[in-house]
Amino acid sequence: MSRTIPAAPAAASSASAQRGFLLLITAGVLWGTGGLAGHLLQDVSGVPPLAVATYRLLLGGLIITAFLAASGRLRRLPVTRPLLTRLALNAVLHSVFQSLYFASLALIPVGLATLVKIGSVPVFVAAGICLASRSLPARRLVVSVLLAVAGLALLAGFPATDASPARLAAGLGCALGAGLVFSLMTLVNRVPVTGLDPLVNVGLGLLVGGILLAPAGAAAGTAVPTDAGSLSLLAFLVLVPTALAYLVFFGGLRTASDTAAAVGGIAEPLTAALLSMALLGEQMTALGVVGSVLLVAAMGSDAGARAIARWRDRR
């Protein structure tokens, strides 16, 4: 009897970690559908990128904020200057990030835009950490950055299309800009603010970011979709890869490991690339395939190395 008592918490912990891992994978897959939905909304309905970004931020943020209000989590929010500053900064970053990402989707293939956006993050984050600490990166971080840089360079050969060099360069620039802004958000939020729930940070950041972007979206031509197909695409973009994805992500983050979080992040660009090839007929050159593999390795290398180190320690 005494030997079986400690096993229950361990089993519960293992089951909780597995559930968290599945939730993070699910969130990554859901996020991966956002690029396709945004591209189709622009292509089918003629809604400009700034308008698509505005819709996603406003409506997705509103849904998450409504959930937070219904659950009582907004009532416990302390109104402090650091908290308001963090929310305002994240709102600006969200608006710029979404604008650049949807602009890239209007110029280059969905899979390429998403792979470059996410794959460039390890490079920018590593550079930010080194600049902030005024130190050289650790060996594992160097490996991750080198893999990402090589992958990004090879991905320039992704589209087997007749896109002009200027259009390709502009699209890649927007995707890299989106990755840079996402990295800034990652670095900014590495230090938590007392009393600021991460989901509250995201929900209010999206909502306020949408409000900030609304004038630019209106100036670009924020046409409200009226046909059933466009409305369905808009509803999908707002509900699935935005509101639901964030709720699932933070539900899994509580119990998942760092390795699971890294693998979950890989699921987004892979989903986007596979869906764009299957549904949009986008093709990837041999160099693009190699570049994609290197990016996936870059995103998982650091977490994988930590997992191996922990396994060796347990031995």
N, C-alpha and C positions, 0 to 999 in steps of 0.2 A: 504493500500500500504506500509506504513512504517514498518508494522510487517513482511512483506514477504521479504524485502530486505536482512536482515541478514541471512535468511534461505538458500540462494543460495550458499554462501561460505561453510556453514556447510554441505549442501548436497554434494557439490563438494568434500569436505574434506572426508566425509564418503565414497563416491564412490571411491576416490583415495586410501583410506585405505583398502577397500575391494579388489580392484585390486592388491594392494601390497601384501595382504594376499594370494590371489590366486597364484600370481607369486612365492612367497616363498614356498608354498605347491608344486607347479609344480617343482621348483628347487630341493626340497627334494626328490620327486619321481624320477626325472631324475638322481640325484646322486645315488639313491638306485639301479639303473640298472647297475651301473659301476662295482660292485663286480661280478655280474653274467656274464657280458661281459668279464671281465678280466679272470675269472675262465674258461670260455668256450674257450677263446683264448689260454690259457695254456693247457687245456685238449685236444682240437681238433687239434691244430696246433703244440703242443709241444714247444711253445715259453716259455722260462724260465721267472720267475717272474721279474728279473732285466730288461729283454728286454721289457716286457710288460710295466713296469713303465717308461722306457726310451721313448718308443713310445708315451705313453699318455702325458708325460710332453712336449716332443719336439713338437709333432704335434698339441696338444691342445693349448700349449702356442703360437705356431706360428700362429694359426688361430685367437686367441684373440688379439695378437699383431698386426696382419694385420688389424683387425677391428679397433683397436685403431689408427693405422696410417692413415687409410682411413677417420676416423672421425676427424682427426686433433688433437687428445688428446695427442699424443706423442710430437708434436711440442711445446706444452706449458709446457713441463716437465723441471723444473729447475735442472741443473746438480750440485748438492751440495754433500758434503761429507756425511751428515746424510742420504740423499736419497740413495746414492750408497751403503752405509753400510747396510741399511735396505733391499734393493733389493738383495744384496749378501747373507745376512743372511737368507732371505726367500727362496732363491734359494736352499741353502743347506738343509734347513728344508723340503722343498717340495720333494727333491730327496730322503731323508731318509724316510720320511713319506710314499711315494708311494712304495718304495722298501719293507718296512716292511709290508704294507698292502697286497700287491700282494703275498708276501711270506706266509702270514697267509692263503690266499685263496688256496694256493697249499697244505696246511696241514690239514685244518679243514673246516667244512661246511661254505658256503658263508654267510648264515644268522647269524651264530654264530660269525664269524670274524667281520662282520659289526656291530653287536650289541655290542660286546665287545669294538671295536674301538671307536664307538661314545659314548657308555654308560660310558666308563671310563673317559671321558673328564671332567664331573663335579667334579670328585674326584681330578684329577690332577690340574685343574684350581683353585679349592678352596685351595688346598695345596700351590700352587704358590702364590696366593694372600696373604694368611696368612704369608708365609715366607717373602714375600717382605715387607709387612706392619708391621711384627713382632707383630701381634695381633691375637686374637682368632676369629674364624669365627662367623658371625651373625647366629641367630637361624634358619632362613630360609635356610641358606647355609648348616648348620649342617644336617638338615632334608634331603636336596637334596643329600648330600654326603652319609649319612647312607642308603638311599634308593638305591643309585647306587652301594654301596659296597655289600649290600645284594643281589641285582640283579645279579651282576657279579659272586658272589659266587654260586648262584643257577644255573647260566647259564653253569657252568662246566658240568651239566647234560644234556645239550642241545642235543648232537648228539646221536641218537639211532642207533649207528653204532658200528662196531668192531674195531674202530681206537685204536691203541696202546696208552697206557698212555704217552709214550715218544713223540709220534707224536702230541697228544692232548696238552701236556704241551708246546711243541715247537710252535704250532700254536697259542695257547693262549698268549704265551710270545710275539710273533710277533705282534699280534693284540693289546695287551696292550702297546707295544712299539710304535705302530702307533698312539694310543690314546695319549700317552705321548708327542710325537713330535707335533701332532696336537694342543695339549694344549699349548705347548711352542710357537707355531705360534700365537695362540690366545692371549697369554699374551704379546708377543713381539709387536703385532700390536694394543694393547689397546691404546697406545700413538701414535697418527698419526704423520707423518712427513710432514712438511710444503711443499705443492706443489705436494705431491704424491697422485694421484688419486687411490682409492682402487682397481679399475679394472686394472689400469696400474700396480699396485703392484702385483696383481695376475698373469696377463698375462706375464709380464717380469719375474716374479719369476718362473713360470712354464717353460718358454722357457730356461732361464739360468740354472734352475735345470736339465732340460733334457740334456743340453750340458755337465754339470758337471757329469751326470750319464752315458753319452754315452760310455766312456771307459770301465766302469764296465759292462754295458749292452753288449758291443761287446765281452768282455772276457767271459761272461756267454753264449754267443751264440746268437747274435741278428739275428736270421733267419728271413728274410723278407717273410711273408706269400704270397703264390702265387695262391692258389686255391680260388675260388669265395667265399666259406663259410668263410674262415679265413680273407680274405680281407674285407668282409662285417662286421665281428665282430670287426676288427680293426677300420674300418671307424665309426662304431657305438660308440665304446669306446671313440674315439677322439672327435666326433662331439656332441653326445647327453649328456652323463654324465660328459663331461669335458667342451668344449667350450660353448655349448648352456646352460648348467646348470648354469655356472658362469654368463653369460650374463643375464639370466632370474633372477637369485638371486639378482644381484646388481640393476636390474631394479625394483624389488619389494621392496628392502631394503630402498629406498628413502622415501616411504610413509607408510610402514607397521609399526605396533607397536612392542614393545619388545615381547609381548605375541605371536604375529604372527610369529616372527622370531624363537621363541622356538618351536612352533608347526611345523613350516617348517623343523626344524632340526630333529624332531621326525620322519618325513615322510621318511627320508633316511633309517634308519635301519629297519623300518617296511616294507618298499617296498622290501628291500633286503631279509628279512626273508620270506615274502610271496612268492616272486618269486622263491626263492631257494626251497621252499617246493612244489610249484606248478609245476615247470619245471625240477628240478633236483631230485625230490623225497626225499629231505632231511626231516627228521622228528624231532619233538621237544618233549622231554619228558615233563611230568607234571611239574617237577621242572624247566625245561627250560621255560615253559610258564609263571610260576609265576615270574621267574627272568626277563623275558622280560617285563612283566607288571610293575615290580618295576623300571626297567631302564627307561621306558617311563614316569613313575611318577616322577622320579628323574630329567629328562630333562625338564619337564614342571612345576615342583613344584614352583620354584622361580618366574618364569614369571607369573604363575597363582596367586600366593600370591600377587604380585604387582598389578595385574589386579583387584583382589578383594578389595585391599586397595583403589585403585582409585575409584572404584564403591561406596565404603562406603563414601569416601570423597565427592563425588558428591551428595550423599543423604543428 
